Amino acid sequence: MTSASRVEHASAGTGEARLGLRDYALPVAIAVVWAGLVATAYFLREMTGSDIQLCLFRRMTGVPCPTCGSTRAVVSLAQGHPIDALAFNPMMVAGGLSALIWLVVCAVNGPSRRPPWSMRARRWAWVLGVAIVLGNWVWVLWHEGTI
């Protein structure tokens, strides 16, 4: 990161570097591309009457991946059906809403460069994250009728 993209947070008095506007470019670009893919899939489904499979893993194996159902979940949320969205992929709905809240908090407070977690807490966060992904994958497999 260049020094031009850092913004010093003077009011904290700690001299801790905060992220600048340039640091938001990649996450925002990813969100915009993903939203474009979701919109394209939605409009193609409306025009053709059939679902578009965006998941390469599912195309190759025939088995849903842990994120399968995310597009349908976003479309369901956009149509005002949160329960249907949770049924399609609860992890992605909860993760997407959490990310949205995080972006709002960061826009208000400014994001910190490093989380104030100990190494042990980080390890447990990874374990919890893997458990959530695996649990969600079991849910998706069950919901899709694979298991």
C-alpha positions as CSV (number, residue, x, y, z in Angstrom):
1,M,0.0,0.0,0.0
2,T,1.3,3.4,-0.9
3,S,1.5,6.1,1.7
4,A,-0.8,8.2,-0.4
5,S,-3.6,5.7,0.2
6,R,-3.2,5.8,4.0
7,V,-5.0,8.3,6.1
8,E,-3.7,9.0,9.6
9,H,-6.4,9.0,12.2
10,A,-5.2,11.9,14.3
11,S,-8.1,12.0,16.8
12,A,-7.2,8.6,18.2
13,G,-3.8,9.8,19.2
14,T,-2.3,6.4,18.5
15,G,-0.8,7.1,15.1
16,E,-2.5,4.0,13.8
17,A,-2.8,4.0,10.0
18,R,-6.3,3.9,8.6
19,L,-7.3,2.8,5.1
20,G,-8.0,5.4,2.5
21,L,-10.4,5.6,-0.4
22,R,-8.1,3.6,-2.7
23,D,-8.2,0.6,-0.4
24,Y,-11.9,0.2,-1.0
25,A,-11.5,-0.2,-4.8
26,L,-11.1,-3.9,-5.0
27,P,-14.0,-4.9,-2.7
28,V,-16.2,-2.4,-4.4
29,A,-15.2,-3.7,-7.8
30,I,-15.8,-7.3,-6.8
31,A,-19.3,-6.3,-5.4
32,V,-20.1,-4.5,-8.6
33,V,-19.1,-7.4,-10.9
34,W,-21.0,-9.9,-8.7
35,A,-24.1,-7.7,-8.7
36,G,-23.8,-7.4,-12.5
37,L,-23.6,-11.2,-12.8
38,V,-26.6,-11.6,-10.5
39,A,-28.6,-9.1,-12.5
40,T,-27.6,-10.7,-15.8
41,A,-28.6,-14.2,-14.5
42,Y,-31.9,-12.8,-13.3
43,F,-32.8,-11.1,-16.6
44,L,-31.7,-14.1,-18.6
45,R,-33.9,-16.3,-16.4
46,E,-36.9,-14.0,-16.9
47,M,-36.3,-13.9,-20.7
48,T,-35.7,-17.6,-21.2
49,G,-37.7,-19.1,-18.3
50,S,-34.8,-21.3,-17.1
51,D,-32.1,-20.9,-14.5
52,I,-28.6,-20.0,-15.6
53,Q,-25.9,-22.0,-13.8
54,L,-23.0,-19.7,-12.9
55,C,-21.2,-22.3,-10.7
56,L,-18.3,-23.9,-12.5
57,F,-17.8,-26.5,-9.7
58,R,-21.5,-27.6,-10.1
59,R,-21.2,-27.7,-13.9
60,M,-18.1,-29.9,-13.7
61,T,-19.2,-32.2,-10.9
62,G,-22.9,-32.0,-10.8
63,V,-22.6,-31.3,-7.0
64,P,-23.5,-27.9,-5.5
65,C,-20.6,-26.0,-4.0
66,P,-20.9,-24.2,-0.6
67,T,-22.0,-21.0,-2.3
68,C,-24.5,-22.5,-4.7
69,G,-27.9,-20.8,-4.3
70,S,-26.3,-17.4,-3.7
71,T,-27.7,-15.9,-6.9
72,R,-31.2,-17.2,-6.1
73,A,-30.8,-15.9,-2.6
74,V,-29.9,-12.4,-3.7
75,V,-32.8,-12.4,-6.2
76,S,-35.1,-13.5,-3.5
77,L,-33.9,-10.8,-1.2
78,A,-34.4,-8.2,-3.9
79,Q,-37.9,-9.5,-4.5
80,G,-38.7,-9.1,-0.7
81,H,-38.6,-12.8,0.2
82,P,-35.9,-13.1,3.0
83,I,-37.1,-16.6,4.2
84,D,-36.7,-18.0,0.7
85,A,-33.2,-16.3,0.5
86,L,-32.2,-18.0,3.7
87,A,-33.4,-21.3,2.4
88,F,-31.3,-21.1,-0.7
89,N,-28.0,-20.3,1.1
90,P,-28.0,-19.1,4.7
91,M,-24.3,-18.5,4.9
92,M,-24.2,-16.2,1.9
93,V,-27.2,-14.2,3.1
94,A,-25.8,-13.8,6.6
95,G,-22.3,-13.1,5.2
96,G,-23.6,-10.6,2.7
97,L,-25.6,-8.7,5.2
98,S,-22.7,-8.8,7.7
99,A,-20.4,-7.4,4.9
100,L,-22.8,-4.6,4.2
101,I,-23.0,-3.7,7.8
102,W,-19.2,-3.8,8.0
103,L,-18.9,-1.5,5.0
104,V,-21.3,1.0,6.6
105,V,-19.4,0.9,9.9
106,C,-16.1,1.3,8.1
107,A,-17.5,4.3,6.1
108,V,-18.5,5.9,9.4
109,N,-15.5,5.0,11.6
110,G,-12.8,4.2,9.1
111,P,-11.5,0.6,9.0
112,S,-8.5,-0.5,11.0
113,R,-5.5,-2.1,9.3
114,R,-5.3,-5.1,11.8
115,P,-7.9,-6.7,13.9
116,P,-7.1,-6.4,17.6
117,W,-7.2,-10.2,18.0
118,S,-4.7,-12.5,19.6
119,M,-3.2,-15.4,17.6
120,R,-5.4,-17.8,19.5
121,A,-8.6,-15.8,18.7
122,R,-7.6,-15.8,15.0
123,R,-7.1,-19.5,15.0
124,W,-10.5,-20.0,16.6
125,A,-12.0,-17.6,14.0
126,W,-10.6,-19.8,11.2
127,V,-11.9,-23.0,12.9
128,L,-15.3,-21.4,13.3
129,G,-15.3,-20.1,9.7
130,V,-14.4,-23.6,8.3
131,A,-17.2,-25.1,10.4
132,I,-19.7,-22.6,9.1
133,V,-18.7,-23.3,5.5
134,L,-18.9,-27.0,6.0
135,G,-22.2,-26.8,7.8
136,N,-23.6,-24.5,5.1
137,W,-22.4,-27.0,2.4
138,V,-24.3,-29.8,4.1
139,W,-27.4,-27.5,4.2
140,V,-27.0,-26.7,0.5
141,L,-26.5,-30.4,-0.4
142,W,-29.6,-31.3,1.6
143,H,-31.7,-28.4,0.3
144,E,-30.8,-29.2,-3.3
145,G,-31.7,-32.9,-2.8
146,T,-28.1,-34.2,-3.3
147,I,-28.0,-35.9,0.1
